[in-house]
Amino acid sequence: MGLKSMVIDAWSWLNYKPVYSDPSLGMPNRRAFPEAHASWVPAADERRLAAYKLLAAYDNNQAGELAELRDGPSARERREFGDPSMFIDTLVAHVMGREQHITVPGAEQTDTGDETAAAAAERVQDLLRDWADDELLPMRMLQCERKAVGLGDGVYLLYWDPAKNRVRIKTYDPGFYFPILPEDGDGADYPDRVHIAWELPEDLKRGLKPRLRRITYELDWIRPATASGVDRAGRPVRAPVMSDPTEDAPAAPVLGRGDQVDGSGAISRMYPWNDQPAYRTCYLTDATWELGDLKGNVDVDDLPMDKAVFATSGSGEVLDHLDLLIDFVPIIHVPNTVPPAEEHWGQSSLAKALQAFDELASTDTDSARASATTGLPMIGISGVTDSRPDQPVGPGVLFKLGEGGRLTAIDTSPALRELREHGHDLADRAANVVRLPAVSLGTMDPSKVPSGYALELSLGPLDSLISGMRLARDHKDRLLLRFVQRLFLAGQHPDWVGVTPLPARLVRGPYTPTDKAAVLEQVATAYGAQVISLETAIRMLTEAGWPIDDAEKEIEQIQARAFEQARMLADALGNVDEVAKFLGRQAPAEPTAPAVQLPELPAATAVDDPAVQGQQGSRGNE
């Protein structure tokens, strides 16, 4: 009898569950996780796919149904009341923030000398915001974040849609995501080859057998141009485009538009977002296999291409190593946590608290059983003269007792009370492990909070948690917006002609209640003391939840009103020098028009002279 080995990997926190780590095999149960044991799934991904399914079962109150496949019908009796799902929804809301804004550095700077750079940044920011509105970006982010928080990983796919003439974004379940990671490299490196693969069930109505669909994005060397065609069996394929033969030269492969061959024979291409020629491009392959044709030791990365049936795009292009004319893989993997060194995968927010959720479900099950005996108590009767052996208990029932007879009721409410208190303790324990304080879950009575400072201290674990989760997403958010810009340029959208891609950020709003009055006071004090700029002040108010949709327009309105107030004040005094003196500024030696001399006056300038205040009052509250 062999000794059982101890496995420590990214999913070893699930080893305590027999259905996941079968005692006889040490691997996920085949009946519970048949998808993980499919012939085309690499052995290294079996535990990952099984972990995704198990976590999804907890999210959908089906952990007992999954355990039944190994432990029998008794496992279905467990009560699951949605605690894991509630934790996931709370964390998703916190990591998303109350709102999301796309910002391009420099777009809100109105006092820089380089107006061309500010205008370019403003244009890119407006184009990205319009795209986010068209693509419902917050909703797509919510879909991906729920996968990332609950399962540990999320996946975005970006692609150019000629029909809608814009970049589209799609989210995939991480169980469909199969990156080919380098064996001698860092797991955090961006993979050069990524598969999106899943099985298609049998369709008797259409006469289709069970199939496997695989969509592959691969970075490879630029090759000569290809065109759609068919092979001898009538199967759609791509074939090289050949030049017409002449007397002096035979037919030769044709290069793509703009491609060049250097001295070493390599093909290079100049992309609109690069300063130097690139030698690699991204190829797309979309193919389907019948599961019966997958024989032998093959997995998702080495399927037999002679058995593949390639898909065709809406424009008629066969998706068999189709050159996408981009030098990056448009797939973004979003880990829930910062992966450990040399790892690729994130960790679910439920990972470390999963045993607490199991104990909580057991306690809820015991409480449900105890409540039945409390609502319908157990009664013992002695000395019964009634001939019926099983006397029902209910309102208006008469018990006939003999001499010395007794009626005894068993009170089980103390046991129920203990079980409920134990359930509350387990819920608090799970919240502490996940680092979700009671105030963030909405289970704390606000009247029991001694002070705002105490409330802020209680949010400390949540602050560190969300900071780490947002850190894991920061680079991915920037990468998403970078890819969107490049795909618009590759798609030759008319609005993006002449646009240079710029670094852009996806700013997530606050996730805790914000004291807007306190933030306003801080901003007013700092701006009045001239220690922060107007742009920084507007940004602080926006992050605090003030309803400012466009910071640049808000700045323009503030400056326009300050300009108008300065003109009104100069008209009231009849002297520009007096206005400058009240504002603490030195008037120019030779002023021209008052409206030109004071364009940067703050909107809330205080004038303390009573005479001036009286003149202002006579003209109304300007």
TORVEXTOR-775644 format. One record per residue (C-alpha): residue in three letters; x, z negated, y. Coordinates in steps of 0.2 Angstrom, whole numbers, plus 5000, padded with zeros to 4 digits. Layout:
<keses>
alaXZY;...
</keses>
This chain:
<keses>
met500050005000;gly500850065016;leu501049945031;lys499949975046;ser500950025062;met500649965079;val500250105092;ile500550075110;asp500050215121;ala498950255136;trp497350215126;ser498050075115;trp496849955124;leu495550025113;asn496449975097;tyr495349815095;lys493849925091;pro493749965072;val492750125076;tyr494250185087;ser495650125077;asp495050135059;pro495949995048;ser496250115034;leu496950265044;gly497350185061;met496550335069;pro494750365077;asn493350365065;arg493050545060;arg491150525059;ala491050445076;phe492250565084;pro492150735075;glu492650825091;ala494350745092;his494650795074;ala494250985077;ser495551095069;trp496051175086;val496351005095;pro498150955096;ala498650795087;ala499250715103;asp497550735111;glu496450655097;arg496550485103;arg496250545121;leu494650635117;ala494050495106;ala494350375121;tyr493350485133;lys491850485121;leu491850295118;leu491950265137;ala490550385140;ala489550295127;tyr489750125137;asp489250215153;asn487650275145;asn487150115135;gln487650205119;ala489050095113;gly487950025099;glu487350195093;leu489150245092;ala489650095082;glu488250115070;leu489150265062;arg490450145055;asp489649975055;gly487850015049;pro486149995057;ser486449815063;ala487549885077;arg486049965085;glu485249785088;arg486449755103;arg485749745120;glu486549855133;phe485949825151;gly487049945161;asp488449835167;pro489849955164;ser488850095173;met488549975188;phe490349935189;ile490750125189;asp489450165202;thr490150025213;leu491950085212;val491550265215;ala490650215231;his492150115237;val493450245233;met492350385241;gly492050285256;arg490450305267;glu491050475273;gln492350605271;his493250705285;ile494450845284;thr495850835298;val497250945302;pro498650855312;gly498750925329;ala496950985330;glu496450835341;gln497950835352;thr497450895370;asp498950835380;thr500250925371;gly501251065379;asp501051185364;glu499251245366;thr499551385353;ala499951255340;ala498451145344;ala497251295344;ala497951355327;ala497751175320;glu495951175327;arg495551335320;val496151285302;gln495151125303;asp493551215308;leu493751335294;leu494051205281;arg492551095288;asp491451255287;trp491951285269;ala491651105264;asp489951115271;asp489551275261;glu490351215245;leu489451035246;leu491250965244;pro490650775245;met489450815230;arg490850895220;met491950745224;leu490650625218;gln490550725202;cys492450715199;glu492650535205;arg491350475192;lys492350555178;ala493950485185;val493350305187;gly492350305171;leu493550405160;gly495150395169;asp495350575173;gly494450705183;val494750895185;tyr494451025199;leu494451205197;leu494651325212;tyr494351505212;trp493851655223;asp492151715222;pro491951895228;ala490051895228;lys489951745240;asn491551795249;arg492251615248;val493251495238;arg492251405225;ile492551225218;lys492051165201;thr492251005191;tyr492650995173;asp492550855160;pro494350795156;gly493950815138;phe494051005141;tyr495750995150;phe497251035139;pro498851045150;ile500451105141;leu501650975147;pro503550995146;glu504350895132;asp505950865142;gly505150845159;asp504150715169;gly502350705164;ala501850695182;asp502650875184;tyr501351015188;pro501051105171;asp501451295171;arg500051325158;val498351245157;his496951275145;ile495051235148;ala494351235131;trp492651185122;glu491651225107;leu490051325108;pro488651285096;glu487851405084;asp486451515092;leu485351575078;lys484151665090;arg485551775096;gly486451785080;leu488051695086;lys489151585075;pro490051425081;arg491351485093;leu492851415104;arg492951465122;arg494651445130;ile495051485149;thr496951485152;tyr497851485168;glu499751525166;leu501251545178;asp502351685172;trp503551815179;ile502751955188;arg502452105177;pro501952285181;ala500152325185;thr498752325172;ala497052395171;ser495452365160;gly495352465144;val494852455126;asp495852455110;arg495552555094;ala494252425088;gly493352445104;arg493852275110;pro494052255129;val495852225134;arg497052255148;ala498452395147;pro499952435158;val499652565171;met500852715168;ser501452845180;asp501153025177;pro502553105167;thr503653245175;glu504953365169;asp506253245176;ala505553075171;pro504453015157;ala502952905161;ala503452725167;pro502452565171;val501852565189;leu502152415200;gly500752325209;arg500452345228;gly501852265238;asp502852225223;gln504752265223;val506152265210;asp507752185215;gly509452225208;ser509252125193;gly507652215187;ala506552065192;ile504952105201;ser504652005217;arg503151985228;met502851915246;tyr501351805247;pro500551775264;trp500951585263;asn502851605259;asp504351645269;gln505351715255;pro504851825240;ala504151745224;tyr504451805207;arg503051715198;thr501151745198;cys499651655190;tyr498751745175;leu496951715170;thr496351735152;asp494551705146;ala494351725128;thr493151665114;trp493551645095;glu492351615080;leu492851445072;gly492851535055;asp494351645061;leu495451495065;lys496351465049;gly497951385046;asn498951265057;val498451325074;asp497951225090;val497251265107;asp498951335113;asp499351455099;leu497651535094;pro497751705086;met497551835100;asp497051975088;lys495451875084;ala495051845103;val493551925112;phe494051935130;ala492751905144;thr492352025158;ser492151975176;gly490752025187;ser491852165195;gly492252235178;glu493952165176;val494452115158;leu495051935159;asp496551965148;his498151905157;leu497351965174;asp498551945188;leu497651825201;leu498951875215;ile499351685218;asp500851585214;phe500051425208;val498851365195;pro497151325204;ile496751175193;ile496950995200;his497050845189;val496450685197;pro497050525189;asn496050365192;thr497650265193;val499450305197;pro500150355180;pro501550255173;ala503250335174;glu503350505164;glu501450495160;his500150615165;trp498550525162;gly497650395172;gln496750245166;ser494850205166;ser494250065178;leu493349985163;ala494949985152;lys495549805153;ala493749725154;leu493049825139;gln493049665128;ala492149565141;phe490849695141;asp490649685122;glu490549495123;leu489249515137;ala488249635126;ser488249505112;thr487649365124;asp486249475130;thr485749515112;asp485749325108;ser484749285124;ala483449415119;arg483249335103;ala483149155110;ser481849215123;ala480749265109;thr480749085102;thr480549015119;gly479049115124;leu478249095107;pro478848925101;met479148865084;ile477948735078;gly478048615063;ile476448545056;ser476348405043;gly474748325036;val473648485038;thr471948485030;asp471548665035;ser471648775019;arg472548915028;pro474348905025;asp474949015040;gln473948945055;pro474249055070;val474748975087;gly473849025102;pro472648975116;gly471048885109;val471748865091;leu471148695083;phe472348615071;lys471548495059;leu472748365054;gly472548235040;glu472948045041;gly474748025048;gly474848215052;arg476048275065;leu476248425076;thr478048455082;ala478648595094;ile480448655094;asp481048685112;thr482348825112;ser482448835131;pro484048735133;ala484948865121;leu484249005131;arg484848925147;glu486548905140;leu486649085135;arg486149145152;glu487449035160;his488749105148;gly488149285152;his488449245171;asp490149175167;leu490649335157;ala489949445171;asp491049355183;arg492549365171;ala492349555170;ala492149575189;asn493749475191;val494749575178;val494149735186;arg494549665203;leu492749675210;pro492249525220;ala490449465220;val490249515238;ser490649695233;leu489449695219;gly488049625230;thr487749475219;met488349345232;asp487149255243;pro487749285261;ser487149115266;lys488449035255;val489949125264;pro490748995275;ser491549115287;gly491949295291;tyr493849255287;ala493349185270;leu492349335267;glu493849445271;leu495049345260;ser493749365245;leu493949555248;gly495849545245;pro495849605227;leu494649745231;asp495749805245;ser497249815234;leu496249905220;ile495550035231;ser497250055240;gly498050095223;met496650215218;arg496650305234;leu498550325233;ala498350415216;arg497150535225;asp498050565241;his499150695235;lys497750785225;asp496650785240;arg498050875251;leu498350995236;leu496551045235;leu496451085254;arg498151185252;phe497451285238;val495851325247;gln496851395262;arg497951505250;leu496451565241;phe495551625257;leu497151715262;ala497251795244;gly495451845245;gln495751925262;his494251845271;pro494051915288;asp493951745297;trp495651695289;val496651855295;gly498151795304;val497951615299;thr499451515294;pro499151375281;leu499351205288;pro499451035280;ala497750955280;arg497050785275;leu495450725267;val495150555276;arg493950445266;gly492950325276;pro492950135276;tyr492150055260;thr491849875267;pro490649825281;thr491549845297;asp491249745313;lys491049895325;ala490949775340;ala492649705336;val493449875333;leu492649935350;glu493449785359;gln495149815351;val495050005355;ala494549965373;thr495949835376;ala497249945368;tyr496750105377;gly496550005394;ala498349945392;gln498950125388;val499750075372;ile498650205362;ser498150375366;leu496350435368;glu496550535352;thr497050375342;ala495650275350;ile494350405345;arg495050415327;met494950225326;leu493150225331;thr492750365319;glu493550265304;ala492550115309;gly490950205307;trp490450265324;pro489450425324;ile490750545330;asp490650705321;asp491950805330;ala493350705338;glu494050845348;lys492350885356;glu492050695359;ile493750695369;glu493250845379;gln491650765384;ile492450605389;gln493750695399;ala492450805407;arg491450655413;ala492950565419;phe493350725429;glu491650725436;gln491650535440;ala493350565450;arg492550705460;met491050595464;leu492150455469;ala493250565480;asp491650635489;ala491050455492;leu492650395500;gly493150555508;asn494950515504;val495850565488;asp497250435492;glu496050295492;val495350355475;ala497150355468;lys497550185475;phe495950105467;leu496450185450;gly498250115452;arg499050295453;gln500050375466;ala499250525475;pro500150685476;ala501050725493;glu500050885496;pro498350865487;thr497351025485;ala495551005479;pro495050835473;ala494350905457;val496050975452;gln497150815457;leu496250695445;pro495850785429;glu496350635417;leu495450495424;pro494750375411;ala492850365410;ala492650185412;thr493750155428;ala493249985437;val493249985456;asp493249815463;asp493049855482;pro491249795487;ala491149935499;val491550065486;gln490349975474;gly488949985487;gln489250175490;gln489250205471;gly487550105470;ser486850215484;arg487250365474;gly486550295457;asn487550235442;glu488650395440;
</keses>
